[in-house]
């Protein structure tokens, strides 16, 4: 019996492709009945056309996804897969490892150098608090790091209690306040040196840097609206009082580092478990941030690229440490409203038939 279009429309979607069966269908059905941020992430994975068939095949061949999984197991395996395949070196070394987003199956998301002028400026933002939290774990903490950090900041690396979580570590955050304020008093040159140290200490196994375009973000930066900057970039995981490291650099910096330093449109694979990410429309060559404010105005293009390290990272660090006054996302239960607002924004800014069809297929358009 030949399937009718109605039959096809009833089939479940994965990466915006209809499926008669898929190894993850059971897992997603379970996750979509549970905790609602997981539901949003499943929705993103279902709708993200940016993950090509070739890349999907590569993911399904990975050790983490060989079996049919239940929801909780898929969630854990996704985390493991991200660490094993995305948090890998930019340049393939003797180990043969290289981050998967730089591999051939993701080539459809590479942005041609001829399409992105070298003079364009990018902005990348990271939390000083979270970098220090990560570096004070056993995996990164070394005697050399302790000594160099003390030399640059005149302060010891903050310590965290065994078993404590970032959210609950009030004393740790207080120590970071003292560090940031002290380094800022020493001036931008010292801030750059600290940024250099931190980037190098994180090493090769970093996820890609997410970056927005400076021309779209400079009004916020010039106004010192660091909470607004975090909202525009979709950094909903940050808390009030965190200190930002802000890098601003020309695209030519990446081009000069070598062929491996390619710029890409991001996908849900690199977004990992962020419910603040939303896939970009079919006709967009870039990612589009989902601003974490109810205003329908504004969104910015976003890309990913290999992390900067060494003197390059130091030179690109453009401002003293900047503290956000309030959380970029006041409550996670606002995300449904923010996503609806963002869908209206995308439909207005990308008024192609493909945009409406794409949003409608996934229940994001009336």
C-alpha atoms as one frame of an Amber mdcrd trajectory, in Angstrom:
protein
   0.000   0.000   0.000   1.416   3.397  -0.991   1.793   5.945   1.807  -0.150
   9.169   1.417   1.224  12.599   2.382  -0.979  12.424   5.505   0.761   9.194
   6.514   4.141  10.839   6.047   3.177  13.833   8.179   2.296  11.509  11.048
   5.794  10.005  11.205   8.075  11.234  14.001  10.922  13.603  13.215  14.588
  13.355  14.076  16.945  16.090  12.848  13.992  17.394  10.809  13.719  14.148
   8.866  10.652  11.864   8.986  11.382   8.386  10.333   9.570   5.089  10.148
  11.868   3.955  12.932  14.867   5.283  14.815  17.011   3.981  17.642  16.222
   7.040  19.794  12.451   7.219  19.456  11.745   5.403  22.711  14.252   7.542
  24.622  12.823  10.800  23.299   9.240   9.760  23.991  10.210   9.106  27.620
  12.182  12.346  27.995   9.344  14.362  26.475   7.044  13.095  29.216   9.447
  14.098  31.993  11.357  17.147  33.196  10.412  20.006  30.942  13.879  21.386
  30.116  14.700  17.936  28.751  11.546  18.186  26.672  12.818  21.429  25.147
  16.174  19.868  24.331  14.497  16.873  22.684  12.449  19.323  20.615  15.676
  20.992  19.491  17.267  17.697  18.497  14.164  16.688  16.572  14.057  19.966
  14.629  17.740  20.631  13.924  18.140  20.244  10.160  21.782  21.365  10.543
  22.798  17.834  11.585  23.331  16.168   8.217  22.501  12.559   7.465  26.224
  11.810   7.272  26.837  13.283  10.714  23.824  11.513  12.195  25.166   8.224
  10.849  28.548   8.934  12.451  26.862   9.699  15.796  24.776   6.516  15.693
  27.942   4.527  15.005  29.531   5.904  18.195  30.047   3.522  21.106  27.609
   5.475  23.286  24.670   4.949  20.910  25.068   1.393  19.663  22.031   0.138
  21.576  18.416   1.190  21.754  18.276   3.308  24.901  15.716   4.439  27.439
  15.405   8.149  28.181  17.675   8.369  31.215  20.399   6.302  29.552  20.273
   8.414  26.385  20.639  11.557  28.492  23.763  10.189  30.170  25.215   8.818
  26.932  24.727  12.205  25.241  26.824  13.783  28.004  29.532  11.133  27.579
  29.503  11.499  23.786  29.917  15.271  24.046  32.990  14.875  26.241  34.527
  12.134  24.115  33.932  13.625  20.660  33.477  17.399  20.986  35.903  18.215
  23.819  38.911  17.152  21.776  41.894  18.930  20.168  41.589  21.250  17.211
  44.708  19.946  15.486  44.906  16.186  15.088  47.962  14.959  16.967  49.623
  11.560  17.513  46.483  10.299  19.273  44.489  10.825  16.076  41.779  12.649
  18.038  40.126  15.802  16.724  36.869  17.481  17.709  33.981  15.983  15.748
  32.498  19.311  14.645  35.680  19.846  12.589  35.246  16.529  10.788  33.991
  15.937   7.227  30.423  14.836   8.196  29.830  18.335   9.593  31.187  20.045
   6.487  27.776  21.430   5.498  28.004  23.778   8.496  31.455  25.148   7.677
  31.390  28.836   6.748  33.538  29.538   3.713  36.311  32.066   4.262  35.150
  33.890   1.148  31.754  34.384   2.824  33.051  35.846   6.100  35.409  38.819
   5.700  38.603  38.769   7.753  37.854  42.220   9.186  34.597  41.096  10.851
  34.894  41.065  14.641  33.608  38.307  16.915  32.807  38.402  20.629  33.206
  35.402  22.916  32.146  35.477  26.566  32.983  33.059  29.379  32.476  32.985
  33.143  35.630  33.526  35.184  33.853  31.867  38.103  33.134  28.679  36.166
  36.578  28.482  34.610  38.169  28.696  38.064  35.696  26.132  39.389  36.720
  23.749  36.607  40.446  24.387  37.060  40.326  23.644  40.786  39.312  20.047
  40.098  41.905  17.300  40.280  42.074  16.945  36.499  43.560  20.423  35.974
  45.078  21.488  39.284  48.883  21.455  39.169  51.661  23.039  41.171  52.677
  25.155  38.180  49.148  26.520  37.808  49.048  27.430  41.502  52.380  29.268
  41.316  51.634  31.166  38.097  48.171  32.139  39.324  49.615  33.492  42.568
  52.280  35.438  40.645  49.702  37.114  38.402  46.911  37.776  40.896  48.747
  37.956  44.233  46.081  35.534  45.434  45.783  31.780  45.861  43.525  29.760
  43.623  40.145  29.428  45.363  39.435  26.039  46.873  36.202  24.127  46.716
  34.963  21.686  49.304  34.681  18.031  48.326  31.166  17.315  47.091  30.105
  20.959  46.909  28.247  22.253  43.860  28.929  25.473  41.984  25.514  26.881
  42.851  26.006  26.342  46.593  29.677  27.371  46.850  29.147  30.816  48.415
  32.662  31.025  49.886  34.184  30.098  46.507  32.242  32.876  44.793  33.419
  35.342  47.414  37.019  34.409  46.670  36.424  34.963  42.957  35.033  38.430
  43.703  38.257  39.284  45.515  40.380  37.886  42.658  38.487  39.732  39.907
  38.467  43.050  41.732  42.159  42.731  42.567  43.208  41.902  39.001  41.039
  44.686  37.591  42.893  47.189  39.782  46.114  46.043  38.116  44.733  46.970
  34.688  43.882  45.403  31.355  47.397  44.107  30.710  47.211  41.919  33.811
  43.691  40.783  32.898  45.044  39.664  29.517  47.831  37.693  31.231  45.345
  35.948  33.501  43.124  35.116  30.511  46.163  33.650  28.760  46.952  31.479
  31.787  43.381  30.224  32.139  42.988  29.354  28.442  46.264  27.450  28.443
  45.393  25.662  31.683  42.122  24.420  30.201  44.213  22.815  27.480  43.237
  21.176  24.225  40.160  19.349  25.486  37.853  22.337  25.452  34.513  22.576
  23.686  34.386  25.060  20.797  34.052  28.745  21.511  30.620  30.227  20.768
  30.844  33.749  19.411  28.496  36.529  18.352  29.227  39.359  15.930  30.624
  42.536  17.473  28.638  44.909  15.271  25.432  43.474  16.753  26.695  43.369
  20.360  28.714  46.576  20.697  25.791  48.747  21.904  25.481  46.480  24.955
  29.241  46.409  25.526  29.613  50.162  25.179  26.801  50.664  27.710  28.439
  48.220  30.123  25.226  46.158  30.084  26.834  42.827  30.885  23.578  41.180
  31.912  22.076  42.319  28.592  25.081  40.904  26.744  24.638  37.546  28.462
  20.915  37.613  27.623  21.576  38.377  23.974  24.044  35.485  23.744  21.621
  33.077  25.455  23.850  32.433  28.495  20.999  31.366  30.738  23.170  29.166
  32.948  24.923  32.175  34.515  24.009  33.541  37.928  23.916  37.051  39.343
  27.362  38.211  40.433  29.412  36.079  38.053  32.392  37.729  36.376  32.709
  37.638  32.604  35.830  37.432  30.495  35.054  39.152  27.179  37.143  38.508
  24.088  36.754  40.659  20.943  38.853  39.753  17.903  38.882  39.887  14.140
  38.043  36.808  12.102  41.498  37.127  10.526  42.957  35.915  13.848  41.407
  32.507  13.206  42.332  32.480   9.532  45.972  33.117  10.400  46.121  30.186
  12.851  45.760  27.575  10.134  43.285  25.579   8.077  41.986  23.718  11.148
  40.677  26.964  12.644  37.519  26.869  10.590  34.344  28.725  11.595  31.068
  26.785  11.710  27.365  27.217  12.134  26.561  25.522  15.485  24.204  22.576
  15.927  22.432  20.969  18.870  25.340  18.548  19.202  27.640  21.399  20.257
  24.853  23.023  22.314  24.760  19.818  24.373  22.221  20.172  27.199  21.416
  23.882  26.935  17.660  24.570  26.910  18.505  28.183  25.991  19.635  27.187
  22.509  17.228  27.201  19.557  18.145  25.907  16.071  18.458  28.451  13.275
  16.087  28.503  10.269  16.839  26.514   7.104  17.932  29.562   5.078  20.286
  30.989   7.708  24.011  30.544   7.094  24.709  31.233  10.784  23.310  30.268
  14.127  20.802  32.724  15.620  20.855  33.372  19.359  17.639  33.171  21.363
  17.665  36.327  23.539  16.606  35.670  27.118  14.302  38.672  27.405  10.626
  38.967  26.404  11.253  41.798  23.922  10.607  40.618  20.370  13.333  42.915
  19.091  16.853  41.736  18.492  18.781  38.542  18.099  22.289  38.100  16.804
  24.172  35.733  14.581  26.378  33.186  16.270  29.141  30.838  15.173  31.478
  28.327  16.780  35.201  27.898  16.250  38.235  26.319  17.940  39.262  27.925
  21.248  41.977  30.568  21.277  45.004  29.886  23.433  48.335  31.447  24.378
  49.242  34.974  23.364  46.425  34.997  20.819  43.889  34.539  23.633  45.644
  37.213  25.690  45.565  39.766  22.874  41.903  39.063  22.092  40.844  39.640
  25.713  39.550  43.180  25.383  38.085  44.330  28.689  38.638  44.037  32.415
  36.537  41.399  34.170  32.864  42.426  34.016  30.289  41.426  36.630  26.683
  40.684  35.730  24.178  42.357  38.053  21.286  39.918  37.700  20.721  36.451
  36.255  20.273  36.498  32.455  17.398  34.031  32.866  15.339  34.837  35.938
  13.430  31.526  35.923  13.569  28.431  33.738   9.783  28.328  33.551  10.040
  31.439  31.335  11.681  29.465  28.542   8.402  28.401  26.911   7.388  32.058
  26.566  10.834  33.043  25.326  10.757  30.291  22.708   7.347  31.419  21.427
   8.619  34.989  21.187  11.704  33.758  19.376   9.616  31.803  16.853   7.731
  35.007  16.012  11.069  36.794  15.658  12.437  34.118  13.308   9.291  34.176
  11.196   9.592  37.948  10.872  13.315  38.032  10.120  13.335  34.934   7.861
   9.942  35.163   6.107  10.602  32.323   3.694   8.175  29.463   3.178  10.838
  27.117   4.557  10.831  28.937   7.904   7.062  28.642   8.400   7.035  25.004
   7.288   9.936  24.145   9.580   8.389  25.805  12.622   4.999  24.224  11.885
   6.427  20.723  11.501   7.693  20.915  15.051   4.680  22.501  16.702   6.325
  25.897  17.078   3.945  27.818  14.850   0.139  28.115  15.093
